[in-house]
Amino acid sequence: MNKLKSLRRYKYLSFSENSLQIIKSGTIKFTKPSEFNDPFDCDPEYKDNVNNLLKKRPDLVKKAGQFLNLSKEQLIVEKPIMAERLKKAIEAGCFGQPASDNVGICSLSRDPLNLLMWAHYSKDHTGFVVEFDIPIESFDLPKKDVGYFEKLIPHKVYYQDFKPIVSFSDDNDVKITKQFLTKGSVWKYEQEERVIDYIRKSGIHAYDQKNILFSVIAGMRMKDSELSKLEDAVKNINKEKGLNVSFYKATPLKGKFELFIKERPELRSQCDLQ
């Protein structure tokens, strides 16, 4: 049996000049959690007693001041007010998302032919999907290395019925899972994995296009003019950058509610909604 050398992950996109930059420029968008379409995303609850928490974690007030770009002098003056605001934010349940916005997240999927994903994130099958081939060895890169994020190293998202509850005594990995990698069960069909960028945060960032961009899949309803632009973009980077990115078009499978790619018969939707 051959040892797995890489992971295939997929990015669903609507068609636009901006989204074409994932091919033309080798850049990809990392989004603030507060801009996600799910208002519950990255917004856990907190169980700690607020007064005890502030005694144990005085650094939280300092971090809040840094988040607001307060000088040391301003923080000294504002500290009692900041502590009270922090207390109210935690008690009101609105502490999570502002804290979450200190990172950028790029969402990928394990499923390239999911009908709901094509409908929701590739604009009714008129967009496209980018396939990444991420080497397993890349997962050994230091997590604070910018190269780690350029390789688009993803973390699995977990789905459950109840909101996660964070304790400030949780270790870092547990906090990250509760804060950034837990969603409601209704989103299970996405089979999502997330690249979390703590250094560059949100914005348009370069990724390791040369080593991980594998193929581009056009939607079954893509307009001919846009299909031509998409295919030309792939041909141009192959020529200009010496890449070997494949180009395909998704096709409806006769007699089934299913997509297929005739050149890639091994690709099948993995979605299980039961």
DOGU-327459 format. One record per residue (C-alpha): residue number from 1; residue in three letters; x, y, z. Coordinates in nm, 4 decimals. Layout:
<nodes>
<NUM "ala" <X Y Z>>
...
</nodes>
This chain:
<nodes>
<1 "met" <0.0000 0.0000 0.0000>>
<2 "asn" <0.1362 0.3419 -0.0963>>
<3 "lys" <0.1859 0.5827 0.1880>>
<4 "leu" <-0.0264 0.8969 0.1597>>
<5 "lys" <0.2012 1.1799 0.0461>>
<6 "ser" <-0.0470 1.4664 0.0153>>
<7 "leu" <-0.3994 1.5835 0.0918>>
<8 "arg" <-0.6418 1.7200 -0.1676>>
<9 "arg" <-0.8478 2.0127 -0.0465>>
<10 "tyr" <-1.0879 2.2360 -0.2387>>
<11 "lys" <-1.1828 2.6045 -0.2502>>
<12 "tyr" <-1.5271 2.6987 -0.3861>>
<13 "leu" <-1.5488 3.0410 -0.5532>>
<14 "ser" <-1.7914 3.2530 -0.7519>>
<15 "phe" <-1.6507 3.3925 -1.0761>>
<16 "ser" <-1.5126 3.7478 -1.0742>>
<17 "glu" <-1.1930 3.9320 -1.1601>>
<18 "asn" <-1.1075 3.9225 -0.7895>>
<19 "ser" <-1.1578 3.5475 -0.7573>>
<20 "leu" <-0.9460 3.4902 -1.0701>>
<21 "gln" <-0.6470 3.6234 -0.8762>>
<22 "ile" <-0.6258 3.2893 -0.6973>>
<23 "ile" <-0.4978 3.1651 -1.0339>>
<24 "lys" <-0.3450 3.4739 -1.1945>>
<25 "ser" <-0.1621 3.6177 -0.8918>>
<26 "gly" <-0.1351 3.3221 -0.6579>>
<27 "thr" <-0.3268 3.5011 -0.3817>>
<28 "ile" <-0.6171 3.3895 -0.1656>>
<29 "lys" <-0.8497 3.5646 0.0786>>
<30 "phe" <-0.8306 3.5167 0.4550>>
<31 "thr" <-1.1501 3.6440 0.6187>>
<32 "lys" <-1.2340 3.7920 0.9583>>
<33 "pro" <-1.4730 3.5611 1.1472>>
<34 "ser" <-1.7161 3.8502 1.1994>>
<35 "glu" <-1.7597 3.8608 0.8187>>
<36 "phe" <-1.8663 3.4947 0.7936>>
<37 "asn" <-2.2195 3.4165 0.6777>>
<38 "asp" <-2.2916 3.2345 1.0068>>
<39 "pro" <-2.3249 3.4799 1.2998>>
<40 "phe" <-2.2704 3.1928 1.5468>>
<41 "asp" <-1.9329 3.1039 1.3949>>
<42 "cys" <-1.6234 3.1643 1.6118>>
<43 "asp" <-1.8459 3.2942 1.8904>>
<44 "pro" <-1.8281 3.0481 2.1819>>
<45 "glu" <-1.9629 3.1082 2.5298>>
<46 "tyr" <-1.7517 3.1627 2.8423>>
<47 "lys" <-1.8172 2.9953 3.1747>>
<48 "asp" <-1.5627 3.1642 3.4022>>
<49 "asn" <-1.6690 3.3913 3.6860>>
<50 "val" <-1.5750 3.7304 3.5450>>
<51 "asn" <-1.4392 3.8838 3.8670>>
<52 "asn" <-1.2215 3.5808 3.9363>>
<53 "leu" <-1.1148 3.5724 3.5731>>
<54 "leu" <-0.9906 3.9312 3.5776>>
<55 "lys" <-0.7939 3.8613 3.8963>>
<56 "lys" <-0.6313 3.5557 3.7382>>
<57 "arg" <-0.5860 3.7133 3.3976>>
<58 "pro" <-0.5021 4.0845 3.4310>>
<59 "asp" <-0.3372 4.0517 3.0896>>
<60 "leu" <-0.6836 4.0446 2.9310>>
<61 "val" <-0.7318 4.4142 3.0055>>
<62 "lys" <-0.3867 4.4854 2.8631>>
<63 "lys" <-0.4678 4.2874 2.5482>>
<64 "ala" <-0.7967 4.4726 2.5121>>
<65 "gly" <-0.6039 4.7996 2.5299>>
<66 "gln" <-0.3618 4.6796 2.2652>>
<67 "phe" <-0.6554 4.5767 2.0476>>
<68 "leu" <-0.7821 4.9367 2.0730>>
<69 "asn" <-0.4301 5.0766 2.0095>>
<70 "leu" <-0.4173 5.2525 2.3482>>
<71 "ser" <-0.0838 5.3845 2.4695>>
<72 "lys" <0.0522 5.2744 2.8112>>
<73 "glu" <-0.0516 5.6108 2.9568>>
<74 "gln" <-0.4027 5.5806 2.8123>>
<75 "leu" <-0.4335 5.2249 2.9408>>
<76 "ile" <-0.3493 5.3348 3.2964>>
<77 "val" <-0.6256 5.5955 3.2824>>
<78 "glu" <-0.8731 5.3672 3.1059>>
<79 "lys" <-0.7939 5.0460 3.2969>>
<80 "pro" <-1.0948 5.0539 3.5370>>
<81 "ile" <-1.3273 5.1377 3.2486>>
<82 "met" <-1.1694 4.8707 3.0272>>
<83 "ala" <-1.2114 4.6086 3.3007>>
<84 "glu" <-1.5784 4.6952 3.3392>>
<85 "arg" <-1.6353 4.6848 2.9620>>
<86 "leu" <-1.4616 4.3496 2.9419>>
<87 "lys" <-1.6765 4.2179 3.2241>>
<88 "lys" <-1.9968 4.3335 3.0537>>
<89 "ala" <-1.8860 4.1897 2.7182>>
<90 "ile" <-1.8218 3.8451 2.8687>>
<91 "glu" <-2.1469 3.8475 3.0676>>
<92 "ala" <-2.3443 3.9577 2.7606>>
<93 "gly" <-2.1898 3.6847 2.5472>>
<94 "cys" <-2.0387 3.9262 2.2947>>
<95 "phe" <-1.6747 3.8811 2.3896>>
<96 "gly" <-1.5951 3.6006 2.1449>>
<97 "gln" <-1.6197 3.7492 1.7983>>
<98 "pro" <-1.4133 4.0679 1.8528>>
<99 "ala" <-1.1436 3.8448 1.9995>>
<100 "ser" <-1.1756 3.6116 1.7003>>
<101 "asp" <-1.1156 3.8929 1.4520>>
<102 "asn" <-0.7487 3.8958 1.5438>>
<103 "val" <-0.6932 3.6134 1.2922>>
<104 "gly" <-0.7662 3.5512 0.9251>>
<105 "ile" <-0.9340 3.2282 0.8125>>
<106 "cys" <-0.9322 3.0589 0.4735>>
<107 "ser" <-1.1993 2.7901 0.4413>>
<108 "leu" <-1.1449 2.4772 0.2337>>
<109 "ser" <-1.3512 2.1613 0.1832>>
<110 "arg" <-1.2733 1.7910 0.1545>>
<111 "asp" <-1.5493 1.7497 -0.1064>>
<112 "pro" <-1.5040 1.8802 -0.4647>>
<113 "leu" <-1.8458 1.7835 -0.6052>>
<114 "asn" <-2.0916 1.8749 -0.3315>>
<115 "leu" <-2.4147 2.0062 -0.4852>>
<116 "leu" <-2.4924 2.2360 -0.1925>>
<117 "met" <-2.1421 2.3807 -0.1901>>
<118 "trp" <-2.1575 2.4490 -0.5644>>
<119 "ala" <-2.4959 2.6161 -0.5185>>
<120 "his" <-2.4026 2.8250 -0.2132>>
<121 "tyr" <-2.0375 2.9198 -0.2663>>
<122 "ser" <-1.9917 2.8938 -0.6424>>
<123 "lys" <-2.2997 3.0997 -0.7243>>
<124 "asp" <-2.5447 2.8374 -0.8451>>
<125 "his" <-2.2785 2.6325 -1.0275>>
<126 "thr" <-2.1608 2.9359 -1.2314>>
<127 "gly" <-1.8299 2.9658 -1.0418>>
<128 "phe" <-1.5379 2.7310 -1.0026>>
<129 "val" <-1.3436 2.5144 -0.7594>>
<130 "val" <-0.9688 2.5200 -0.7061>>
<131 "glu" <-0.8021 2.1930 -0.6091>>
<132 "phe" <-0.4935 2.2073 -0.3857>>
<133 "asp" <-0.2486 1.9224 -0.3388>>
<134 "ile" <-0.0928 1.9826 0.0038>>
<135 "pro" <0.2164 1.7729 0.0864>>
<136 "ile" <0.1904 1.5849 0.4161>>
<137 "glu" <0.5476 1.6892 0.4986>>
<138 "ser" <0.4310 2.0526 0.5081>>
<139 "phe" <0.2355 1.9772 0.8265>>
<140 "asp" <0.5666 1.9544 1.0120>>
<141 "leu" <0.6459 2.3216 0.9475>>
<142 "pro" <0.6525 2.5471 1.2586>>
<143 "lys" <0.3045 2.6890 1.3099>>
<144 "lys" <0.4451 3.0394 1.3629>>
<145 "asp" <0.6326 3.0246 1.0322>>
<146 "val" <0.4659 3.2339 0.7596>>
<147 "gly" <0.5489 2.9493 0.5210>>
<148 "tyr" <0.3114 2.7346 0.7233>>
<149 "phe" <0.0193 2.9533 0.6176>>
<150 "glu" <0.1405 2.9838 0.2570>>
<151 "lys" <0.1210 2.6041 0.2323>>
<152 "leu" <-0.2485 2.6317 0.3334>>
<153 "ile" <-0.2159 2.3771 0.6140>>
<154 "pro" <-0.5796 2.3129 0.7183>>
<155 "his" <-0.7370 2.2108 1.0482>>
<156 "lys" <-1.0524 2.0001 1.0626>>
<157 "val" <-1.3780 2.1692 1.1621>>
<158 "tyr" <-1.6007 1.9847 1.4123>>
<159 "tyr" <-1.9803 1.9989 1.4092>>
<160 "gln" <-2.2144 1.9811 1.7089>>
<161 "asp" <-2.5592 2.0893 1.8261>>
<162 "phe" <-2.4514 2.3061 2.1197>>
<163 "lys" <-2.2213 2.6065 2.1308>>
<164 "pro" <-1.8763 2.5344 2.2740>>
<165 "ile" <-1.8047 2.6722 2.6190>>
<166 "val" <-1.4576 2.8140 2.6710>>
<167 "ser" <-1.2775 2.8282 3.0019>>
<168 "phe" <-0.9686 3.0448 3.0235>>
<169 "ser" <-0.8052 2.7507 3.1969>>
<170 "asp" <-0.8347 2.5439 2.8761>>
<171 "asp" <-0.5048 2.4696 2.7086>>
<172 "asn" <-0.4288 2.6496 2.3836>>
<173 "asp" <-0.5255 2.3686 2.1443>>
<174 "val" <-0.8614 2.3239 2.3166>>
<175 "lys" <-0.9300 2.6990 2.3000>>
<176 "ile" <-0.8454 2.7072 1.9295>>
<177 "thr" <-1.0801 2.4166 1.8603>>
<178 "lys" <-1.3653 2.5764 2.0545>>
<179 "gln" <-1.3046 2.9275 1.9212>>
<180 "phe" <-1.2273 2.8662 1.5539>>
<181 "leu" <-1.2994 2.5024 1.4645>>
<182 "thr" <-1.6477 2.4262 1.5989>>
<183 "lys" <-1.9705 2.4922 1.4056>>
<184 "gly" <-2.3363 2.3979 1.4265>>
<185 "ser" <-2.4374 2.0549 1.2967>>
<186 "val" <-2.6411 2.2055 1.0119>>
<187 "trp" <-2.3113 2.2990 0.8404>>
<188 "lys" <-2.1804 1.9432 0.8357>>
<189 "tyr" <-2.2324 1.9118 0.4601>>
<190 "glu" <-1.9481 2.1607 0.4022>>
<191 "gln" <-1.6860 1.9119 0.5265>>
<192 "glu" <-1.4821 2.2185 0.6084>>
<193 "glu" <-1.1188 2.2568 0.7042>>
<194 "arg" <-0.9644 2.5905 0.7966>>
<195 "val" <-0.6304 2.7580 0.7533>>
<196 "ile" <-0.5937 2.9981 1.0490>>
<197 "asp" <-0.3408 3.2781 0.9945>>
<198 "tyr" <-0.2302 3.4352 1.3238>>
<199 "ile" <0.0521 3.6393 1.1689>>
<200 "arg" <-0.0799 3.8034 0.8519>>
<201 "lys" <-0.4369 3.7949 0.9873>>
<202 "ser" <-0.7227 3.8833 0.7471>>
<203 "gly" <-0.6609 4.0101 0.3954>>
<204 "ile" <-0.5435 3.8937 0.0530>>
<205 "his" <-0.2299 3.6831 0.0986>>
<206 "ala" <0.0052 3.4828 -0.1209>>
<207 "tyr" <-0.0037 3.1057 -0.1065>>
<208 "asp" <0.2451 2.8475 -0.2340>>
<209 "gln" <0.0941 2.8348 -0.5820>>
<210 "lys" <0.3913 2.6635 -0.7468>>
<211 "asn" <0.3817 2.3596 -0.5183>>
<212 "ile" <0.0167 2.3110 -0.4211>>
<213 "leu" <-0.2106 2.4418 -0.7011>>
<214 "phe" <-0.3260 2.1205 -0.8726>>
<215 "ser" <-0.6367 2.1813 -1.0832>>
<216 "val" <-0.9312 2.4107 -1.1559>>
<217 "ile" <-1.2877 2.2819 -1.2015>>
<218 "ala" <-1.5417 2.5012 -1.3834>>
<219 "gly" <-1.9083 2.4926 -1.2824>>
<220 "met" <-2.1649 2.3219 -1.5065>>
<221 "arg" <-2.3537 2.6520 -1.5571>>
<222 "met" <-2.0539 2.8755 -1.6203>>
<223 "lys" <-2.1076 3.1194 -1.9074>>
<224 "asp" <-1.8982 3.0534 -2.2171>>
<225 "ser" <-1.7245 3.3919 -2.1920>>
<226 "glu" <-1.6291 3.3334 -1.8282>>
<227 "leu" <-1.5335 2.9721 -1.8972>>
<228 "ser" <-1.2934 3.0988 -2.1633>>
<229 "lys" <-1.1393 3.3532 -1.9238>>
<230 "leu" <-1.0955 3.0895 -1.6567>>
<231 "glu" <-0.9327 2.8419 -1.8939>>
<232 "asp" <-0.7072 3.1152 -2.0355>>
<233 "ala" <-0.5950 3.2060 -1.6829>>
<234 "val" <-0.4925 2.8444 -1.6225>>
<235 "lys" <-0.3121 2.8182 -1.9583>>
<236 "asn" <-0.1267 3.1456 -1.8948>>
<237 "ile" <0.0106 3.0506 -1.5534>>
<238 "asn" <0.1139 2.7119 -1.6837>>
<239 "lys" <0.3107 2.8836 -1.9575>>
<240 "glu" <0.4461 3.1811 -1.7587>>
<241 "lys" <0.5285 2.9986 -1.4340>>
<242 "gly" <0.6101 2.6532 -1.5665>>
<243 "leu" <0.3200 2.4887 -1.3839>>
<244 "asn" <0.1094 2.1894 -1.4831>>
<245 "val" <-0.2344 2.2856 -1.3514>>
<246 "ser" <-0.5175 2.0821 -1.5043>>
<247 "phe" <-0.8508 2.2306 -1.6149>>
<248 "tyr" <-1.1843 2.0489 -1.6024>>
<249 "lys" <-1.5565 2.1178 -1.6184>>
<250 "ala" <-1.8114 1.9597 -1.3867>>
<251 "thr" <-2.0917 1.7711 -1.5656>>
<252 "pro" <-2.4256 1.6375 -1.4378>>
<253 "leu" <-2.4303 1.2584 -1.4053>>
<254 "lys" <-2.7246 1.1220 -1.6030>>
<255 "gly" <-3.0043 0.9789 -1.3909>>
<256 "lys" <-2.8621 1.1029 -1.0596>>
<257 "phe" <-2.8474 1.4145 -0.8442>>
<258 "glu" <-2.4724 1.4119 -0.8834>>
<259 "leu" <-2.1793 1.5768 -1.0606>>
<260 "phe" <-1.8845 1.4075 -1.2220>>
<261 "ile" <-1.5686 1.4893 -1.4163>>
<262 "lys" <-1.5095 1.2449 -1.6988>>
<263 "glu" <-1.1302 1.2878 -1.6851>>
<264 "arg" <-1.1301 1.2251 -1.3086>>
<265 "pro" <-1.3653 0.9318 -1.2410>>
<266 "glu" <-1.2171 0.8898 -0.8930>>
<267 "leu" <-1.3716 1.2192 -0.7805>>
<268 "arg" <-1.7072 1.1692 -0.6138>>
<269 "ser" <-1.9060 1.3751 -0.3675>>
<270 "gln" <-1.8501 1.2493 -0.0163>>
<271 "cys" <-2.1466 1.4297 0.1340>>
<272 "asp" <-2.3636 1.2312 0.3756>>
<273 "leu" <-2.6576 1.4362 0.4990>>
<274 "gln" <-2.8126 1.1577 0.7049>>
</nodes>
